[in-house]
């Protein structure tokens, strides 16, 4: 009898809810979900199959990640990914499952990037347990156990794929001396570890002894951990289990990986979006993990690289929101946060005209922190300040200019789709300015919903600033040259470490796309008098920055205090532990006003810096401001959110917050 889950006999089990009705077979200790063969359930299974979820066994091919990807063979990306697995009760290598157990499947390593994925829903997805249709069943009660003990397989602790190049044979070039290895050696891009057995043989001591012994003559490693693994296996060959090569198809300049896929059918994806696809035989559709193990990565010279590169790029630009929600997963108790969120969602009234605004506040966005390499060394005087801003794809052109104007650390949150994130990656890698700046933290907030969650995105950037102070600005502004050093001096001068102060950086704007940027306050004042520059939004929203008192600033030589006024929204420097932005405000309107109001409620002194300035560069109107101007319901909902914010502020700060409500009513 042939099982749909593999190509070998498997026991049947019966659904206790439907007497006499058999379900599909499932392996020992696998997390199971009894199968219902009704048309509705079959349609559900097809949907789960398309998203990487096996509807029969809760076994995922991706590991413990929030967003399991779509069909294999697909790349994971430059980060490592591990998944826990559940052992068989036999003596051989067990099948992996997502929940619990003693096995780890290790994807990736220290020396190179790994991408990969195994197809769910098939016992053949776990090559360590794959066998022929005629081989005996290694599960409890079978006769496989004694045989494994006789062959020594019960001693195996590490599962690896053989290296697919001649690196360890030492014949790639003259005087090439690799570390010792068994035959061609093994590649550590994908590692299957039997944790219980590793602990039993004192693995930590064994690999250290091997490394220390070999380093006496080799002095250093060429391939990091892979060299040490191979030297260890050379001395202890009985401990290794060789995995089929399709679990680590290695794409390097000198690879022989094409032997893993001798036919086109070997490269076909098993599961297609929207329907189920099973391989016609046990020998096809096998490619599980594609490993770009050359330092050249996607630029490697390989006769099939174009096929894999297109597959990789297709996956990267796939909308992750389609794959993030699992209908079945590891049984676990819901977190208090999840319970609270679900309760809040259920309380929303779908008939409320502002339902979409309220729903947006409760949306949990996918976030990728530190999307690119980030390095930061704290200063000794604890006066360092990070420029904090947010942006979307249409403001990407501002990044190079900001980096030229601000030499200090930067924390940027970017609101983008998966495809846009890859466009940004290529843009940053091609930019001479951006790729040489390591003190810029880029954090991707992935798009979801119909509104721009501007304050949520701002908070992501704020939370991930690593300095004691933050400069809260917008990406459309260019700070004056030298502002970073000036702010650090002002922080010391105004004793911000021991007082509650918000330093106001006066904002100006130009209507010209090409501007000869002023190098000093005197030059800025000259341009202001000539009409080349203007105070920010003087002709559209003067109330937003009028309290800065630009007339006084023209002649000021020392910082001066200003009072909060209704609709005041300056750009400020504060301690990093300042209040976060209120996330109920999405899109256009009141997103900064509400934040300054709360700073004032917490008794921050607003101090205008006399020798600081920033200039807003022109850009096309955003989609959200267009909606604000054209939709009366949008404006009505914004007013409703304002009233609710005032009420929350009064409850939080008491009578001191009543002035904000009074000021709003007097407008």
N, C-alpha and C positions, 0 to 999 in steps of 0.2 A: 504494500500500500504506500502511495506517495503522499506526503504531507504538503500542504500549501506553504508551510513555513520552512521547508527545506526539501531535500531530495533524499530522504532516508525514512525508515519507519519511525513512527512516534506513537505513543499511547494516546488513547482517546479519553476524554472526560465528559461528564454529562452535566448539563445545566440543571441544578436542583429546582429552579423555578419552572422548568419546562420538561417534565418527565419524558424520557425516551429521546430527547433531542441532544445529539452530540455537538460539542464545540470543537473548534480547531485545537490541535495539540499544542502543548506548551512545555517548556523544559523545567527541570527541577529548580526550585527556589526562585523561579522567575516571578516577578510581580505580575499578576494576571488580572484580566478583566473578561468575564464570561461573555461569549459572543452571541449576539442575537442576529439571526439571519433574515429579519424582516426587511422589506424594501427601504424603510426609513433608515434603519441601522446600516444597511449597505451603502446608502448615499453618504451617511456620516463617516463610514470607514474610508470611503474614497477621499473625502475632504481631509481626514486626519492623515491619510497616507500622503497626500500632496504636501503636507506641512511637516513631514518628518516624524509623525507620531504613529506608532504601531497600534491600531485600535484593538488588537487582540491581547497584547502582553504588557502594555505600559512601558515597554522597553524602548528607550530612545537611542538614536545613533549618534547623538551629539554630546551628551554629557550633561553635567549639572550647570546649565546655562539658562538665562532668562529667555533667550530668543533662539530656539533651535532652528537651524537653517533648513533650506529646501534641498532637493535631491542631490545625491552624490554623482560623480566625484566632484566636490566643490571645496574651495579654499576656506580655511578658517581665518587667516590673516596673520600678521606678524607676531601675535601674542601666543603664549602657550595656553593649552586647554587640557584639563584633566577630567576624567570621569571615573567614578567609583563603580565597581562591578561586583557581581555576586557569584560565588564559586559553585561549580557543580559538586555533587557529593561523591563523584568518582575521584580517581587519583590523578587524572590528567589535567591539562589546562582547562579551566571552566569557562562557561559562557559568561559574557558581561551583562549586567543589567544596571539600570540607573540607580536603584535604591539599595543602599547597604552593601555589606559583603567585605571581602578581604583583598580584592584585586583593584589595581589602578591601571588604567590605560593612559599612558603619558604621551601627549601629542606635542611635539616641539622640543627644543633644547636650547643650550646656551650659545651654540655657534652659528645658527642660521634660522631662517623663518620657515615655519611649517604651515601648510594648509591641508585640510582634509576632512573627510566625513565618510562614515560607512552607512549603507542603506539599511533602514529599519525593517522589521517584519520578517526577517529571514534568519534561520539559524546559521546560514552561510555568512552572515555578517560578522560572525565570530570565528575566524579561521582556526583558532586554537582548538575548537571542538568539531571542525568540519571533518567528515569522513565519507567514505563511499557508501552507496545504498546497501551494500552487503556487509559492511563492518558492524560488529556488535555494538550494542547500546552501552555506554560507559556510565549509566546512571545506577542508583542503588539497586541491588539485586542482580545486576548483570555480572558477567564473568570477565569484564574488562580490567577490573582493579588488579588482580594478581598478575595479569599479563603486563600491565604498566610497571608494576614493581620489579618484574623480572628484567624489563628493558631499561630500568633506571629512570624512566620518565617522571616518576614521583619525586625525583630530586630537582627537577627543573624549576627555576625561580625567575628567570628573565626570558621574555619572548621578544625576538628581534627579527628584522628582515635583513638578509644578506646585503652587503654593500654592492651597489650595481655599477661601480667603476673599479679600475685597477689601482686605486690609491694605495691600498695596503699590500699590494704585490710589489710595489716599489719600482715599477717600470715606466712611470709616466714621463720622467725626464732623468737626465744623468745626475748621479749622486743624490738621488731622492731616497731618504732614509725614514720610512714611516715607523710608527710604533708597532710593536709586535701584535699580530692578529691571527686568528684561526682562518686559514685560507684567504678569501677575499675580505674577511672581516665582516662586521655588522654595522649597519647604520642606525643611529639612535634618534632618528626623526620621530619614530613611533616606538614606544617601549611598553611592553606588558609586564607588570611586576606582580609577583605573588608575595604580598606583604608579610603574611604570617610566616612563610618559609624564610624570607629574607631576614626577619628578626631572629629566627631560630638559628641561622648560621652566622649571626653577628656581622651582617653585611657592612655596617659602618666601619668596623675595624678592618675587614678584609679589603675593601676598595682603597682605604687609606694606605695600608701596607703595600698594596700593588703600586699605587701611585708613587709612594716614596722610593720604592725599589727601582722603578723604571726611570724616575727623574734623576737618579744618580748618573745615568748614562745619556738620557735623552735631553736633560736640562729643562725642557719646556714641552708643552703640548702644541700640536698643530691644529687639532680639531676639538679642543676643549674636552668635555666629558666623554666624547665618543672614543678618544684614544684610551682613556682609562678603562672604559667598559671593555674594549677589545683586548687590552692587556690582561684584564681579569679573566675574560672568557678563554684566552689562550692557555692560561694556567688551570682553568676549571671548566673544560668543555662540557662536562656532564650537566652543568647548571643552566645551559641555554636551550631554549626551544625555538627552532627556526620557523618564523611565520611565513606564509605565502607572500611572494613579492608584491602582489597587488595591494597589500596593506601599507606599502611605502614605495610608491612609484617615484623614483628619484630623477629629477631633471637637472642634470649638470652637463658641463661641456663634454665630459668623457664617459657619459652614462651608457649602460646597455639596457636601459629600462624598457625598450620596445619588446623585449622578450616576455614582459608581463602582459602584453596585449597584442597577441599575434594576429587577431582579426579585428575588424572595425566594430563588430558586435561587442567585443570586450570593453569598449570605451563608452557604450551607450548608457545613458542614465536609466536606472531601474524604475524610478517613480517619477511620473510626469504630473505637472500641475493639473488638478481637476480629475485625474483618473489614475487607476492603478496599472502598473506595468510590471510583469514578472519576467525574468530571464527565461529563454526557451530551454536552456540546459544549465547544468552546474558549472560549465566552463565559460559562460559568457556573462557580460555585465559585471565583471569582478572589480574593476578599478575602484578602490575605496579611498585611498589617501594619495593626493598629489603633492609632492614635496619639492619645492624650489630650493634645492640645497646648494646652489651656486651663489657666490657673492654677487653675481650679476643679476640674480633674481629673474624678473620677467624678460631681461635682455639676454638671457642665456642662449647659446647656439645649440639648438636641438631640432631635429627634423620635424618633430610634432609639437613644437613649442607654441605655434600659432593657435592650434586647437585648444590647448590647455589655457593659454593666455585669454582667449575669448571667453572660455568657460568661467575663468576666475573673475574677469571684469564684469561679466553678466551677474554673477553672484554678488559682487560688491555693491552693485547699484540696485539690487533687489530691495523692495520696500520691506524693511524689517518689521513694521507694524503688522504685516500679514502673518508673521510667524511667531509672534511673541506670546500669544495666549494658548496655553495648553489645557485641553479639556480633561486630560488624565495625566497624572504625575505621581511623584512619591507621596504616599499618604502622610500627612503631617497636619498639625494643628495650625489653623490660620493665625497669623500674627495679630497682635492688638491693633496695629496700624491698618491692616487689611480689613479687620472687622469694623473699625471706626470709619474707614473710607466707604465701605459698602453701606453702612448705616446712613451716612451723609448723602450718598447717591439716592437711596430709597426715599429720603425725606424731600427730595426735589419735586416740585410740581411741574409736570410737563406742559400744563396749560399756562404757566407763567410766561409772559412775553419776554422776560429776561432769563428764561431757562438756559439758553445756550451760553450766556455769560456765566451763570452760576455753575453750569456743568464743566466749563473750561477750567475753572479754578480747581476742580477736583481731579482733573486729568493727570495721570502719572506718565510723564514723558520718559522715553529712553534717553539716557545721557552717557556719553563717552568722554570721560575726563582725560585730560592730557593726551589728546589725539596725536600730537607730535612730541618728539623728545623735549624734555624740559629739565633745565638745570638751574639751581639757585643756591647761592652761598650767602647766608645771613651776614649783615654788617655787624660790626662790634659795638656800635653806639646805639643800636635799637631805634634808629630814626628812619629806617628805610620805608619807602612808600611804593605801592603798586598802583599802576593805572588800571582801572577796572571799567570795562565797557562790554557792550553786546552788539551784535550785528547779524545781518542776514546776507544772502548771496549778492544782493544788489549794492552792497557797500564794501565789497571785497577789495575794491581798488584803493581804499583808504589805508589799508594795513601798512604798505611800504612807507607811506608818508609819515604815519604815526611813529613807526619804528625809527625813522630818521630824526624825528623831533624829540623823542623820549628814549633815553638810553637805559632807564631803570627797568625793573621787572614789570610785566604786563600780564593781566589775567583777562582773557577774552572768551566770551561765550557766544557760540555761533549757532543760530537757529536755521537748520538745514534739513533737507531730505537726504536719504542714503546716497542717491546719485550726486547731489550737490556736494556732499562731504568728500566724495572721490574727486570731484572737480577741484575743490579747495586743496586737497592733498597734492594734486598735480601742479596747481598754481604755486603753492608754497615751496615745493621741491624745485621748481624752475626759477624761483625768485632768488637772486643773489643776496638781496637784503634779508629776506625772511629765513632762508636756510642757514644763515650765519648767526641768527639770534636764537640762543638757547634759553634765554630767560623770559620767554613768552609762553604762557600756558594757554593752549587752545582746547576748549571744552565744547564738544558738539552736543546740542540739544536737538533731538530729532523731531521733525515736524509731525504734528498730529492735531486734528481739529481745524476749525475754520478761522480762529483768531490767532493773532501773534501774541503769545504769552510773555510780553515784554518784561514784566517784573519777575517772573519765574526765571527767565534767562539771565536777567541782571543778578539775581540771587545766586545762581550757579557760579557766575564769575566772582562774586563777592566772597562766597564761602571758600573758594579755592585760591584766594590770595594768601601768600605766605609771609607777608610783612606785617609789622605792627600797625601800619597806617595804610589807608587806601585813598586814592583820588578817584571819585565817582564821576565819570564823564560819559559822553556819547561818542561813538566812533566817527561822527561827522565833524568833530572838532579837532583842529591841530593845536597842540599846546605850543607856547612860545619856546624857542630854543633856550635851553638852560633851566627850564621850569623844574625839572627833577631835582637838581641841586638846590635851587631856591626854596623849594618846599621843605626839603630836609633841614635847611637852616632855620626856616620859619617854625618848624615843629619844635626845635630846641628853644628858639627865642620866646615862643608863646607858652612854653611849658605844657605842651599837650599831654605829656605822660601823666600829669597830676590834675588836669582840669578838663572839663567838658567843653571842647571848642570844635566848631566846624569852620574851616578856613574857606572863604569864598574866593574862587578864581573868576574875575570878571570876564564875561563872554561878549564877543563881538562877532560880526559876520561880514562876508563879502558876497556880492552877487556875481563875481567874476570867477570863472572856472580856472583861470590861470592868474595867480597872484604872486607878486614879489613880496614874500613874507617879511614883515617888519622884524628887525633884529633887536629892537629896544622899545621901551615905552615911549620915548621921544619920537621915534619914527612912526609908531602906531598912532600917536596923537596927531601927527602931521597928516597921515593918511585919513584919519577920522575927519579932520577939518576940510580936506580936499574932496570928501565924498566917496573915497575909494572903499572905506570901511564904515560900518554902522554899529551902533549898540544892538545887541542881539534881539531880534523880533520887535524892534521899536515900532514898526508900521503894522504889525499883525497882532501881537500880544504883548504890549508894553508892560502890563502888570506882572508878567512872569519874572522880569529882572529889574524893574524900577527900584525896588528897595536897595539894590546894590549902591545906588547914589553915584552915578557916573560923573556928575559934576564935581563931587567931592574927590572922587578917585583921581581926576586929572591932576590935582595938585598935592595929593596925599603922599607923604613920605614914610608914614608908619601905619601899621594895621589899625583899622577902626571898626567899631562894633555897629551893627545895624539890627533893627528889630524885625521880627517876623511880620509879614503882612499877607493878606489873603491872596492866594494863587502864586506866591513866591516859589520859584523853582530854580535856585542857583545850582551850580556845580561845585562840589565841596570836597575838602580833604578832612577825613575823620579817622578815628581809631577803627581798627578792623572789627571790633566787637560792637559796632553801631547797630541800630535796629535794621532788620531786613526790609526790603520793599514789600508792600502789600500786594499779594498775588491775585486779589479779586479784580484788580484793574488790568485788563488785557486790551490789546490794540491801542487806539489813540485816546488820550485824555486822562489827566490826573494821576498818571503813574509816578511822576516825580514830585508833584505838589503834595501828595499824601505822605511821601517819605520825609520831606522837609518839615511838614506839619508835626510828624511824630518826633523828629529831632528836637523841635522847639518844645513839645510837650515834655520831653525828657530833660529840658533846661540846658540844652546846648547853647553856647554863645556863638552867634554868627559873626565872624571876623573877616572883613574884606582885606585881601592882601594888596598893598599899594603898587607893587612892582611885578605883578603876575597878570597874564592875560592868555586867552585862547580865542581862536577864530573859527567860526563855523563855515564850512565849505558848501557851496550850492549842490543840490541834488534834486531829482524828480520827486514829486509827492509820493508818499507811501500809499499802499492800498488801503490801510486802515484809516488814514485821514480822509481819504475819498469816501469811505463808507460813513464816517462820522458826519461829513458835510452833506451827504445825500440822503441819509436815512434818519427819519425822525424817531423811529423806535430805538435806534442805536443811541441817540442823544438822550432819550427818555430813560433808557436803562442805565446810562452813565450817571444821570442825576440820581437815580434810585441807589446805585452803588455808593455815591457820595454820601447820601443821607445815612446809609447803613454804616459807612466808615466813621462818620461823626458820632453815631450812637456807640459804636464799639470803642472809640477813643474816649468818650465820656465815661463809659464803664471802667475802662482801664486806668485812666488818670484822674478821674473824679472831677471836682469843680473847676480845676485848672484848665480842663479841656473845653469848658463851655464857651470860651471866647472864640473858638474856631467855628462853632455852630452859629453864634451870633454874627460873626463876620460874614459867613456864607449867606445868611438871611438878609443882610444889609446890601448885598450886591444887586 
